Amino acid sequence: MKLSHLELFQNLVNLAASDGKFTEEEVLYLAQRAEQWGISNDEFESCVAGLMEGALEIRLPETQAKREELLAEMIRLMAVDGQLAETEKRLCATASAKMDFTTVEFRQLLDRVLAHCASE
């Protein structure tokens, strides 16, 4: 199963909501990704409305390249507001482990993405 941009976007919405609040930076980041990936306003609202219905769930891609893309997007979103909430970090670490990244691979990706975010 290959994750669509909509499924990837839903994962990011779930991560953003994992600490119980959406920061302005997170909302702007999600809006940019929605526009970039062709997510309609209705789809955007549906993703957010889905949060009210139950538990957060991250859908994992099958290919390693897509898994790395998802994890990198999750890290970018987690860092966008300048605050790394414990719930967000736990969700990223859990997703990383479920996607079979080693601790070393996760840290390397984390360092690479955060370094890129800092230079933007």
Order of alpha helices (4+ residues) and beta strands (2+ residues): alpha-alpha-alpha-alpha-alpha-alpha
